[in-house]
Amino acid sequence: MDIVGFLKSQFICHLLICYIFIVSGLIINFIQLFTLILWPINKQLFRRINCRLAYCISSQMVMLLEWWSGTDCTLYTDPESYNKYGKENAIVILNHNFEIDFLCGWNFCERFGVLGSSKVLAKKELSYMPIIGWMWYFLEIVFCKRKWEEDRKTVMQKLLNLRDYPENFWFLIHCEGTRFTEQKHQISMQVAEAKGLPKLKYHLLPRTKGFAVTVQCLRNVVSAVYDSTLNFRNNENPTLLGVLNGKKYHADLYVRQDAFQEEYYRTGTYPAVPIVPPRRPWTLLNWLFWALLLLYPLFKLLINMINSGSSLTLASFAFVIVMASVGVRWMIAVTEINKGSTYGNNDNKQKQK
């Protein structure tokens, strides 16, 4: 392991990265709170400002993937469609197999200039998550409880509210509704067999209600539906913790009209022109800005505490560090497949039969 790789794997580096993310994120959330006064006065200005503020948070995550771990992201698509990406509103359908599939989705949003305005159909629990969940609230993200009888009216209203959104956006939907696991796949195929539907080898049975309502409400707003599949080369099993440790992955995203998952598993590539969208410097520059702004007072505080020689002060600082580490680990755990929701497991499936 080289010296750079060694440093990337060290806890102190992770701690500093997380410190910058948490403190800057809470500062931005606080600023977003004050932008609410703009909503009744100028709703479009409120939206434009919050797109930029949200970018300051989400781009830090993309920076980890692009610049810290150096993960390669290759897009497979036709050149004609490529020229339209980022210039039109679109619904993006993406498989939900990996712990960092959301991060790869953000990466491609960044490379086409729609990261700050990107939307998603997300579970309600995420809205209570500090920083990202609160950021999403100000971005008018559509949250659902996964109970269609309760969700239908709320989801439709929030989707209709996006019809006059002033920025180009991509609206991400995981039609499978939950992350792929072997247990969920087995149950899903049992349901498919019972309903006389085709059995899928690499995906869960899609849940069409959310997609159908999204298309219905945004019909006159979006120009295209991007049917996308994400995979990682060499059977890599990427994790957010691996990204934080500086591990490099190799992501392939295929945007298409037909399904080619079987061919990818067989050949390790997609039947389309591979394009590597160029990295933009803004994610790195944004992170460097917050690092310079926040690390100086941290180091100054640390030096003052050491010079004070107070055991109580040092113990209090150590306690804060431990609690911050626990908090970061909790946020990372949200992305882990083995700690994901039970949505799609047997008890849920039985209710739908």
Secondary structure as GFF3:
##gff-version 3
##sequence-region A 1 353
A	DSSP	alpha_helix	3	8	.	.	.	ID=ss1
A	DSSP	alpha_helix	11	34	.	.	.	ID=ss2
A	DSSP	three_ten_helix	35	38	.	.	.	ID=ss3
A	DSSP	alpha_helix	43	63	.	.	.	ID=ss4
A	DSSP	pi_helix	64	68	.	.	.	ID=ss5
A	DSSP	beta_strand	72	77	.	.	.	ID=ss6
A	DSSP	alpha_helix	79	82	.	.	.	ID=ss7
A	DSSP	beta_strand	90	94	.	.	.	ID=ss8
A	DSSP	alpha_helix	101	111	.	.	.	ID=ss9
A	DSSP	beta_strand	119	123	.	.	.	ID=ss10
A	DSSP	three_ten_helix	124	128	.	.	.	ID=ss11
A	DSSP	alpha_helix	132	138	.	.	.	ID=ss12
A	DSSP	beta_strand	142	144	.	.	.	ID=ss13
A	DSSP	alpha_helix	148	160	.	.	.	ID=ss14
A	DSSP	three_ten_helix	161	164	.	.	.	ID=ss15
A	DSSP	beta_strand	170	173	.	.	.	ID=ss16
A	DSSP	alpha_helix	182	194	.	.	.	ID=ss17
A	DSSP	alpha_helix	208	217	.	.	.	ID=ss18
A	DSSP	beta_strand	224	232	.	.	.	ID=ss19
A	DSSP	three_ten_helix	233	235	.	.	.	ID=ss20
A	DSSP	alpha_helix	240	244	.	.	.	ID=ss21
A	DSSP	beta_strand	250	256	.	.	.	ID=ss22
A	DSSP	alpha_helix	261	267	.	.	.	ID=ss23
A	DSSP	beta_strand	273	275	.	.	.	ID=ss24
A	DSSP	alpha_helix	282	308	.	.	.	ID=ss25
A	DSSP	alpha_helix	311	333	.	.	.	ID=ss26
A	DSSP	three_ten_helix	337	339	.	.	.	ID=ss27
A	DSSP	alpha_helix	346	352	.	.	.	ID=ss28
###
